[in-house]
Amino acid sequence: MSQRYLATTAAVAAGLIALAAALNFFVDPFDYFGRNTLGIYISAEREAKLTGLRQHPQDAVLLGTSKAAMVDASLLRGPAKFYNAGLGGATPEEVTALVRHVSPTAPLVVVALDFFQYSDRLPIVSSPFPPQTWQDSFNYLFNLQGVGYAWQTMLGAWRGRPPTLQKDGSFNAVLWREHHDVADPAALAALLANQETQWREFHFSPDRVNELVLLRSALENRGSPYAVVINPLQVEDLRRLRHAGMGPALEDWRARVRMVFPEAVDLLDSSYSDAKNFFKLDPVHFYPEVGAAMLNEKVLPHPVNPAKTVSPPPA
């Protein structure tokens, strides 16, 4: 009896593990294997964007933080259609590492920079995207927690919910508009006050600024055109940043960007900083169509040809 019970238990356990592996492989909720056809319904940007870069070797590429990720890449006009490889909370070293993952056949790389990336909130990681190993694949396949993500993905698709990411890598802003584009002056005032508190607690990292030189080297080594832009800050957010005492650090960072990338397009306090260009209850992110118009008008017409540039100065 005990042997039959053990055999049955082992068979059930093996069946559950096999089911988990099958779901994780065929549904592929993180798009780790590039098999996901239902859409990304979970926070899986880093896995999905690496896969996306491999799947879009002929596309121009947009890189940066969630501000870049929010841009509707389908509206961008360049030498080819765009793949949006922007990442929420992207560190400078992650952006540099992603440049190295861009296919040699990509005709253009656009990098959007943000001041808040250059803090000491997280330790500097020299290799944020190490090569995938068979152990990584094994852990992904036989991860029971992943089954929950697979079910979440299938349910989201069956119910017709919009996925987190669009096919071109752009963040799907449908739900974001519903929750963050509602006029509520009191809520906005609270958000801006919180934003000022965060700026007061912000610690600028000169060491992280050195990543700019590595970024330029990565872009130059590709031998293909690229463009660099400093994203705009919402006018009230910028005012509160300066009120919090971060103005000198901001200008120091801005000067360092211009030193390493003299061709960079600086839109930090431009007309795009107008509050009307940002979600009503999100003073950090501009609208997807505004980001696309900004790049089309100010950045994409002026790519840098590496063959005509000089070596970057020391940071």
DRENVO-521309 format. One record per residue: x, y, z of N, C-alpha, C in turn; residue number from 1. Coordinates in steps of 0.2 Angstrom, whole numbers, plus 5000, padded with zeros to 4 digits. Example, Ala and Ser with C-alpha at 12.3 -4.5 7.8 and 13.67 -1.06 7.14 Angstrom:
<pts>
PT;5066;4972;5039;5062;4978;5039;5066;4984;5039;1
PT;5064;4989;5035;5068;4995;5036;5064;5000;5039;2
</pts>
This chain:
<pts>
PT;5004;4994;5000;5000;5000;5000;5004;5006;5000;1
PT;5009;5006;5004;5014;5012;5005;5018;5013;4998;2
PT;5020;5008;4995;5023;5008;4989;5019;5011;4983;3
PT;5013;5009;4983;5008;5011;4978;5007;5019;4980;4
PT;5006;5021;4986;5005;5028;4988;5011;5032;4986;5
PT;5017;5029;4987;5023;5033;4985;5023;5034;4977;6
PT;5022;5028;4974;5022;5029;4967;5017;5034;4964;7
PT;5011;5033;4967;5005;5038;4965;5007;5045;4966;8
PT;5010;5046;4972;5012;5053;4974;5018;5056;4969;9
PT;5022;5051;4968;5028;5053;4963;5025;5055;4956;10
PT;5020;5051;4954;5018;5052;4947;5014;5058;4947;11
PT;5010;5060;4952;5006;5066;4952;5011;5072;4952;12
PT;5016;5071;4957;5021;5077;4957;5025;5078;4950;13
PT;5027;5072;4947;5030;5073;4941;5025;5076;4935;14
PT;5019;5074;4936;5014;5077;4931;5013;5085;4932;15
PT;5013;5087;4939;5013;5094;4940;5019;5098;4937;16
PT;5025;5095;4938;5031;5098;4936;5031;5098;4929;17
PT;5029;5093;4925;5028;5093;4918;5023;5098;4915;18
PT;5018;5099;4919;5013;5104;4917;5016;5111;4918;19
PT;5019;5112;4923;5022;5118;4924;5027;5120;4919;20
PT;5031;5115;4917;5036;5116;4912;5033;5118;4905;21
PT;5027;5114;4904;5024;5115;4897;5021;5122;4897;22
PT;5017;5124;4902;5014;5131;4903;5020;5136;4902;23
PT;5025;5135;4906;5030;5140;4905;5034;5141;4899;24
PT;5034;5135;4895;5037;5135;4888;5032;5137;4883;25
PT;5026;5135;4883;5022;5136;4877;5018;5143;4878;26
PT;5016;5145;4884;5013;5151;4886;5019;5157;4886;27
PT;5024;5155;4889;5030;5159;4890;5028;5166;4892;28
PT;5026;5167;4898;5023;5173;4901;5028;5179;4901;29
PT;5035;5177;4902;5040;5183;4901;5043;5183;4894;30
PT;5040;5179;4890;5043;5179;4883;5051;5178;4883;31
PT;5053;5174;4888;5060;5172;4888;5062;5168;4882;32
PT;5058;5163;4880;5060;5159;4874;5058;5162;4867;33
PT;5054;5168;4868;5052;5171;4862;5046;5167;4859;34
PT;5042;5164;4863;5036;5160;4861;5030;5163;4863;35
PT;5030;5168;4866;5024;5172;4869;5020;5174;4863;36
PT;5014;5172;4862;5009;5175;4857;5003;5178;4859;37
PT;5002;5177;4866;4996;5180;4869;4997;5187;4871;38
PT;5003;5189;4873;5005;5196;4875;5008;5196;4882;39
PT;5011;5201;4884;5014;5202;4890;5009;5205;4895;40
PT;5007;5201;4900;5002;5204;4905;5005;5205;4912;41
PT;5012;5204;4912;5015;5205;4919;5021;5209;4918;42
PT;5024;5211;4924;5030;5215;4924;5036;5211;4921;43
PT;5037;5211;4915;5042;5207;4912;5046;5210;4907;44
PT;5047;5217;4908;5051;5221;4903;5058;5218;4901;45
PT;5062;5217;4906;5069;5215;4905;5069;5209;4901;46
PT;5065;5204;4902;5066;5198;4898;5063;5199;4891;47
PT;5057;5202;4891;5054;5203;4885;5058;5208;4880;48
PT;5061;5213;4882;5064;5218;4878;5071;5214;4875;49
PT;5074;5210;4879;5080;5207;4876;5078;5202;4871;50
PT;5072;5198;4872;5069;5194;4866;5067;5199;4860;51
PT;5064;5204;4862;5062;5209;4856;5067;5211;4852;52
PT;5073;5213;4855;5079;5215;4851;5081;5210;4846;53
PT;5081;5204;4849;5083;5198;4844;5078;5197;4839;54
PT;5071;5198;4840;5066;5197;4835;5065;5203;4830;55
PT;5068;5209;4832;5068;5215;4827;5075;5217;4825;56
PT;5079;5213;4822;5085;5215;4820;5086;5220;4815;57
PT;5081;5222;4811;5081;5227;4806;5078;5233;4808;58
PT;5075;5234;4814;5072;5239;4816;5077;5245;4820;59
PT;5075;5251;4819;5078;5256;4823;5076;5255;4830;60
PT;5080;5257;4835;5079;5255;4842;5079;5262;4846;61
PT;5074;5262;4851;5073;5267;4856;5075;5264;4863;62
PT;5079;5268;4866;5081;5266;4873;5081;5271;4878;63
PT;5079;5269;4884;5079;5274;4890;5075;5271;4895;64
PT;5072;5276;4899;5068;5274;4905;5061;5273;4903;65
PT;5056;5273;4908;5049;5272;4907;5047;5278;4903;66
PT;5050;5284;4903;5048;5289;4898;5048;5287;4891;67
PT;5054;5284;4889;5055;5281;4883;5050;5276;4881;68
PT;5049;5271;4886;5045;5265;4885;5038;5267;4884;69
PT;5036;5273;4886;5029;5276;4885;5028;5278;4878;70
PT;5033;5280;4875;5033;5283;4868;5030;5278;4863;71
PT;5025;5280;4859;5022;5275;4854;5027;5275;4848;72
PT;5030;5269;4848;5035;5268;4843;5032;5268;4836;73
PT;5026;5266;4835;5023;5266;4829;5022;5272;4825;74
PT;5023;5278;4829;5022;5285;4827;5029;5288;4825;75
PT;5034;5284;4826;5041;5287;4825;5042;5286;4818;76
PT;5046;5292;4815;5048;5292;4808;5055;5292;4808;77
PT;5058;5286;4805;5065;5286;4804;5067;5282;4798;78
PT;5073;5279;4798;5076;5275;4792;5072;5268;4792;79
PT;5069;5266;4797;5065;5260;4798;5060;5260;4803;80
PT;5056;5255;4804;5051;5256;4809;5055;5255;4816;81
PT;5052;5257;4821;5056;5257;4828;5053;5251;4832;82
PT;5058;5248;4836;5057;5244;4842;5058;5248;4848;83
PT;5054;5248;4853;5055;5252;4859;5057;5247;4864;84
PT;5064;5248;4866;5067;5244;4871;5068;5248;4877;85
PT;5064;5253;4879;5064;5257;4885;5062;5252;4891;86
PT;5065;5254;4896;5064;5250;4902;5062;5254;4908;87
PT;5057;5252;4912;5055;5256;4918;5060;5256;4923;88
PT;5063;5262;4925;5068;5262;4930;5075;5260;4928;89
PT;5076;5260;4921;5082;5258;4918;5088;5262;4921;90
PT;5093;5259;4923;5099;5262;4926;5104;5264;4920;91
PT;5108;5268;4920;5113;5270;4915;5117;5264;4912;92
PT;5119;5259;4917;5122;5253;4914;5118;5249;4911;93
PT;5111;5248;4912;5107;5244;4909;5106;5247;4901;94
PT;5106;5253;4901;5105;5256;4894;5111;5255;4890;95
PT;5117;5255;4893;5123;5254;4889;5123;5247;4887;96
PT;5121;5242;4892;5121;5235;4890;5117;5233;4885;97
PT;5111;5237;4885;5106;5236;4879;5109;5238;4872;98
PT;5112;5243;4872;5115;5245;4866;5120;5240;4863;99
PT;5123;5236;4867;5127;5231;4865;5123;5225;4863;100
PT;5117;5224;4865;5112;5219;4863;5109;5221;4856;101
PT;5109;5227;4854;5106;5229;4848;5109;5226;4842;102
PT;5105;5223;4837;5108;5220;4831;5113;5224;4827;103
PT;5118;5222;4824;5122;5226;4820;5118;5229;4814;104
PT;5113;5226;4812;5109;5228;4806;5104;5233;4808;105
PT;5103;5235;4814;5099;5241;4816;5101;5247;4813;106
PT;5097;5251;4810;5100;5257;4806;5101;5263;4811;107
PT;5098;5263;4816;5098;5269;4821;5097;5267;4828;108
PT;5100;5270;4833;5099;5269;4840;5098;5276;4843;109
PT;5092;5277;4846;5090;5283;4849;5090;5282;4857;110
PT;5094;5286;4861;5094;5285;4868;5092;5291;4871;111
PT;5087;5290;4876;5084;5296;4879;5086;5296;4886;112
PT;5089;5301;4889;5092;5301;4895;5088;5305;4900;113
PT;5088;5303;4907;5084;5306;4912;5089;5307;4918;114
PT;5088;5313;4921;5093;5315;4927;5092;5310;4933;115
PT;5086;5307;4934;5084;5303;4940;5088;5296;4939;116
PT;5090;5294;4933;5094;5288;4932;5101;5288;4936;117
PT;5103;5294;4937;5110;5295;4940;5110;5296;4947;118
PT;5107;5292;4951;5107;5292;4958;5111;5286;4961;119
PT;5112;5286;4967;5116;5280;4971;5111;5276;4974;120
PT;5104;5276;4972;5099;5272;4975;5100;5265;4974;121
PT;5103;5263;4969;5105;5256;4967;5112;5255;4966;122
PT;5116;5250;4968;5123;5249;4967;5124;5248;4959;123
PT;5130;5250;4957;5132;5250;4950;5133;5242;4948;124
PT;5130;5240;4943;5131;5233;4941;5134;5233;4934;125
PT;5140;5230;4934;5144;5231;4928;5141;5226;4922;126
PT;5138;5221;4924;5135;5216;4919;5127;5215;4920;127
PT;5123;5220;4919;5116;5219;4921;5112;5214;4917;128
PT;5115;5212;4911;5111;5207;4907;5116;5201;4905;129
PT;5118;5197;4910;5123;5192;4909;5120;5187;4904;130
PT;5125;5183;4900;5122;5178;4895;5118;5173;4898;131
PT;5112;5171;4895;5108;5166;4898;5111;5159;4897;132
PT;5111;5155;4903;5114;5149;4903;5108;5143;4903;133
PT;5110;5137;4903;5105;5132;4903;5102;5131;4910;134
PT;5106;5134;4915;5103;5134;4922;5097;5139;4922;135
PT;5098;5145;4919;5093;5150;4919;5086;5147;4915;136
PT;5087;5143;4910;5082;5141;4906;5078;5135;4910;137
PT;5082;5131;4913;5080;5126;4918;5075;5129;4923;138
PT;5078;5134;4927;5074;5137;4932;5068;5140;4930;139
PT;5068;5143;4924;5062;5146;4921;5057;5141;4919;140
PT;5059;5136;4916;5054;5130;4914;5051;5127;4920;141
PT;5055;5125;4925;5052;5122;4931;5051;5126;4937;142
PT;5048;5132;4936;5047;5137;4941;5039;5137;4942;143
PT;5037;5134;4948;5030;5133;4949;5026;5140;4950;144
PT;5030;5145;4952;5027;5152;4953;5026;5154;4946;145
PT;5030;5152;4941;5028;5154;4934;5022;5152;4931;146
PT;5019;5146;4934;5013;5144;4932;5007;5149;4933;147
PT;5008;5152;4939;5003;5158;4940;5003;5163;4935;148
PT;5009;5165;4933;5010;5170;4928;5007;5168;4921;149
PT;5008;5161;4920;5006;5159;4914;4998;5159;4914;150
PT;4995;5157;4919;4988;5158;4920;4985;5165;4919;151
PT;4989;5169;4922;4987;5177;4922;4988;5179;4915;152
PT;4993;5177;4911;4993;5178;4904;4987;5176;4900;153
PT;4986;5169;4901;4980;5166;4897;4973;5170;4899;154
PT;4972;5171;4905;4966;5174;4907;4965;5181;4904;155
PT;4971;5185;4905;4971;5192;4902;4969;5192;4894;156
PT;4972;5187;4891;4971;5186;4883;4964;5184;4882;157
PT;4961;5179;4886;4954;5177;4885;4949;5182;4887;158
PT;4951;5186;4892;4946;5192;4893;4947;5198;4889;159
PT;4951;5198;4885;4952;5204;4880;4955;5210;4883;160
PT;4959;5209;4889;4962;5214;4892;4968;5217;4888;161
PT;4970;5223;4888;4975;5225;4884;4982;5223;4888;162
PT;4987;5220;4884;4993;5218;4887;4997;5224;4889;163
PT;5002;5222;4893;5006;5228;4896;5011;5231;4890;164
PT;5013;5227;4886;5017;5229;4880;5014;5228;4874;165
PT;5015;5233;4869;5013;5232;4862;5018;5228;4858;166
PT;5017;5225;4852;5021;5221;4848;5028;5224;4847;167
PT;5028;5231;4846;5034;5235;4845;5038;5237;4851;168
PT;5036;5234;4857;5039;5235;4863;5037;5241;4867;169
PT;5032;5245;4864;5030;5251;4868;5025;5249;4873;170
PT;5025;5253;4879;5021;5252;4884;5014;5253;4882;171
PT;5009;5249;4883;5002;5250;4881;4999;5255;4887;172
PT;4997;5261;4884;4995;5266;4889;4987;5266;4890;173
PT;4984;5261;4888;4976;5261;4888;4974;5262;4895;174
PT;4976;5257;4900;4975;5257;4907;4978;5263;4910;175
PT;4984;5265;4908;4987;5271;4911;4983;5277;4910;176
PT;4980;5278;4904;4976;5284;4903;4970;5284;4908;177
PT;4967;5278;4909;4961;5277;4913;4962;5279;4920;178
PT;4968;5278;4923;4969;5279;4930;4973;5285;4931;179
PT;4977;5288;4926;4982;5293;4927;4980;5299;4923;180
PT;4975;5299;4919;4974;5305;4915;4967;5308;4917;181
PT;4966;5309;4923;4959;5311;4926;4961;5318;4929;182
PT;4957;5323;4928;4958;5329;4931;4956;5329;4939;183
PT;4961;5330;4943;4960;5330;4950;4965;5334;4953;184
PT;4964;5341;4954;4969;5345;4956;4972;5344;4963;185
PT;4968;5341;4968;4970;5339;4974;4975;5334;4974;186
PT;4973;5329;4970;4977;5323;4969;4984;5325;4966;187
PT;4984;5329;4961;4990;5331;4958;4994;5335;4963;188
PT;4991;5339;4967;4995;5343;4972;4999;5338;4976;189
PT;4995;5333;4978;4998;5328;4983;5004;5324;4979;190
PT;5003;5323;4973;5008;5319;4969;5014;5324;4968;191
PT;5013;5330;4967;5019;5335;4966;5023;5336;4973;192
PT;5019;5336;4978;5022;5337;4985;5027;5331;4986;193
PT;5024;5325;4985;5028;5319;4986;5034;5319;4981;194
PT;5033;5321;4975;5039;5321;4970;5044;5326;4973;195
PT;5042;5331;4976;5047;5336;4979;5051;5332;4985;196
PT;5047;5329;4989;5050;5325;4994;5055;5320;4991;197
PT;5054;5317;4986;5058;5312;4983;5065;5315;4980;198
PT;5064;5321;4978;5070;5325;4975;5074;5327;4981;199
PT;5071;5329;4987;5075;5331;4993;5079;5325;4995;200
PT;5076;5319;4994;5080;5312;4996;5084;5310;4991;201
PT;5085;5313;4985;5088;5311;4979;5096;5312;4981;202
PT;5100;5307;4979;5107;5307;4980;5111;5307;4973;203
PT;5113;5312;4970;5116;5312;4964;5123;5308;4964;204
PT;5124;5304;4959;5130;5299;4959;5135;5301;4954;205
PT;5140;5305;4955;5145;5307;4950;5148;5300;4947;206
PT;5149;5295;4951;5152;5289;4948;5147;5286;4943;207
PT;5141;5287;4944;5136;5284;4938;5137;5288;4932;208
PT;5139;5295;4933;5139;5299;4927;5145;5296;4922;209
PT;5150;5293;4925;5155;5290;4921;5152;5285;4916;210
PT;5147;5283;4917;5144;5278;4912;5142;5281;4906;211
PT;5142;5288;4906;5141;5291;4899;5146;5290;4894;212
PT;5152;5290;4897;5158;5288;4892;5157;5281;4889;213
PT;5155;5276;4893;5154;5269;4891;5149;5269;4886;214
PT;5143;5273;4887;5138;5273;4883;5140;5276;4876;215
PT;5144;5281;4876;5146;5284;4869;5150;5279;4866;216
PT;5155;5275;4870;5159;5271;4866;5155;5265;4863;217
PT;5150;5263;4867;5146;5257;4864;5142;5260;4858;218
PT;5140;5266;4858;5136;5268;4852;5141;5269;4846;219
PT;5147;5272;4847;5152;5273;4842;5154;5266;4839;220
PT;5155;5261;4844;5158;5255;4841;5153;5251;4837;221
PT;5147;5253;4837;5142;5250;4832;5143;5252;4825;222
PT;5146;5258;4824;5147;5261;4818;5141;5263;4814;223
PT;5135;5263;4817;5129;5266;4814;5127;5272;4817;224
PT;5122;5276;4814;5120;5282;4816;5116;5281;4823;225
PT;5117;5286;4827;5113;5286;4834;5111;5293;4835;226
PT;5107;5294;4840;5105;5301;4843;5104;5300;4850;227
PT;5105;5306;4854;5105;5306;4861;5100;5312;4863;228
PT;5095;5311;4867;5091;5317;4869;5090;5317;4877;229
PT;5090;5323;4879;5089;5324;4887;5081;5325;4887;230
PT;5078;5320;4890;5070;5321;4891;5068;5327;4895;231
PT;5062;5330;4893;5060;5336;4896;5057;5334;4903;232
PT;5058;5338;4908;5055;5338;4915;5048;5342;4915;233
PT;5043;5340;4917;5037;5344;4918;5038;5350;4922;234
PT;5036;5356;4920;5038;5362;4922;5037;5363;4930;235
PT;5032;5360;4932;5031;5360;4940;5035;5356;4943;236
PT;5037;5350;4940;5041;5345;4943;5048;5348;4943;237
PT;5050;5352;4938;5057;5355;4938;5057;5360;4943;238
PT;5052;5364;4944;5052;5369;4949;5053;5366;4956;239
PT;5050;5361;4957;5050;5358;4964;5057;5355;4965;240
PT;5060;5352;4959;5067;5349;4960;5072;5355;4962;241
PT;5071;5360;4959;5075;5366;4961;5074;5368;4968;242
PT;5068;5369;4970;5066;5371;4976;5068;5366;4982;243
PT;5069;5360;4980;5072;5355;4984;5080;5355;4985;244
PT;5083;5359;4981;5090;5360;4981;5094;5356;4977;245
PT;5090;5353;4972;5094;5349;4967;5096;5352;4961;246
PT;5095;5359;4960;5096;5362;4954;5104;5362;4952;247
PT;5108;5363;4957;5116;5362;4955;5117;5356;4952;248
PT;5115;5350;4956;5117;5344;4953;5114;5342;4946;249
PT;5108;5345;4945;5105;5344;4939;5109;5347;4933;250
PT;5111;5354;4935;5115;5357;4930;5122;5354;4929;251
PT;5125;5351;4934;5131;5347;4933;5130;5341;4929;252
PT;5125;5338;4930;5124;5332;4926;5122;5334;4918;253
PT;5119;5339;4918;5117;5342;4911;5123;5344;4907;254
PT;5128;5347;4911;5134;5349;4908;5139;5343;4906;255
PT;5138;5338;4910;5142;5332;4909;5139;5328;4902;256
PT;5133;5328;4902;5130;5325;4896;5132;5329;4890;257
PT;5132;5335;4890;5134;5339;4884;5141;5339;4883;258
PT;5146;5337;4888;5153;5337;4887;5154;5330;4883;259
PT;5151;5325;4885;5152;5318;4882;5148;5318;4875;260
PT;5142;5321;4875;5138;5320;4869;5136;5328;4867;261
PT;5141;5331;4864;5140;5338;4862;5134;5339;4857;262
PT;5133;5333;4853;5127;5333;4848;5120;5332;4851;263
PT;5120;5330;4858;5114;5328;4861;5109;5334;4861;264
PT;5103;5332;4860;5097;5337;4860;5094;5338;4867;265
PT;5095;5344;4869;5093;5345;4876;5086;5348;4877;266
PT;5081;5344;4879;5074;5347;4879;5072;5347;4886;267
PT;5076;5347;4891;5075;5347;4898;5070;5352;4900;268
PT;5071;5358;4898;5066;5363;4900;5064;5367;4894;269
PT;5062;5363;4889;5059;5366;4883;5052;5367;4883;270
PT;5049;5368;4877;5042;5369;4877;5038;5362;4878;271
PT;5042;5357;4878;5039;5350;4879;5038;5349;4887;272
PT;5041;5354;4891;5040;5353;4898;5033;5356;4900;273
PT;5029;5359;4896;5022;5361;4897;5018;5356;4900;274
PT;5015;5357;4906;5011;5352;4909;5005;5349;4905;275
PT;5003;5352;4899;4998;5349;4895;5001;5343;4891;276
PT;5007;5342;4891;5010;5337;4887;5011;5331;4892;277
PT;5009;5331;4898;5010;5326;4903;5003;5323;4905;278
PT;5003;5317;4907;4997;5314;4910;4994;5319;4916;279
PT;4988;5320;4917;4985;5324;4922;4987;5322;4929;280
PT;4988;5316;4930;4989;5313;4937;4996;5309;4937;281
PT;5000;5311;4932;5007;5308;4932;5012;5314;4929;282
PT;5015;5318;4933;5019;5323;4931;5026;5321;4929;283
PT;5027;5314;4928;5033;5311;4926;5033;5309;4919;284
PT;5028;5307;4916;5027;5304;4910;5023;5308;4905;285
PT;5026;5310;4899;5023;5313;4894;5018;5308;4890;286
PT;5013;5311;4887;5009;5306;4883;5013;5303;4877;287
PT;5011;5297;4876;5014;5293;4870;5015;5297;4864;288
PT;5010;5300;4862;5010;5304;4855;5014;5310;4856;289
PT;5015;5313;4862;5019;5319;4863;5026;5317;4862;290
PT;5028;5311;4866;5035;5309;4865;5037;5307;4858;291
PT;5032;5304;4854;5034;5303;4847;5035;5309;4843;292
PT;5030;5314;4844;5031;5320;4841;5037;5324;4842;293
PT;5039;5324;4849;5045;5327;4851;5051;5324;4847;294
PT;5052;5317;4847;5057;5314;4844;5057;5315;4836;295
PT;5051;5315;4833;5051;5316;4826;5053;5323;4824;296
PT;5051;5328;4828;5053;5335;4827;5060;5337;4828;297
PT;5062;5335;4834;5069;5338;4837;5075;5333;4836;298
PT;5073;5326;4836;5079;5322;4837;5080;5318;4831;299
PT;5075;5315;4828;5076;5310;4822;5079;5313;4816;300
PT;5078;5320;4815;5080;5323;4809;5088;5324;4809;301
PT;5091;5323;4815;5098;5325;4816;5102;5319;4819;302
PT;5102;5313;4816;5106;5308;4819;5114;5309;4818;303
PT;5118;5306;4823;5125;5307;4823;5128;5301;4819;304
PT;5133;5303;4814;5136;5298;4811;5143;5297;4814;305
PT;5144;5291;4817;5150;5289;4821;5156;5291;4817;306
PT;5156;5290;4811;5162;5291;4807;5165;5298;4807;307
PT;5160;5303;4808;5162;5310;4808;5162;5313;4815;308
PT;5162;5309;4820;5163;5311;4827;5170;5310;4829;309
PT;5172;5314;4834;5178;5313;4838;5178;5309;4844;310
PT;5183;5306;4847;5183;5302;4853;5180;5306;4858;311
PT;5176;5303;4863;5173;5307;4868;5178;5309;4873;312
PT;5177;5315;4876;5181;5318;4881;5180;5314;4887;313
PT;5185;5314;4892;5184;5310;4898;5179;5314;4902;314
PT;5175;5309;4906;5170;5312;4910;5172;5316;4916;315
</pts>
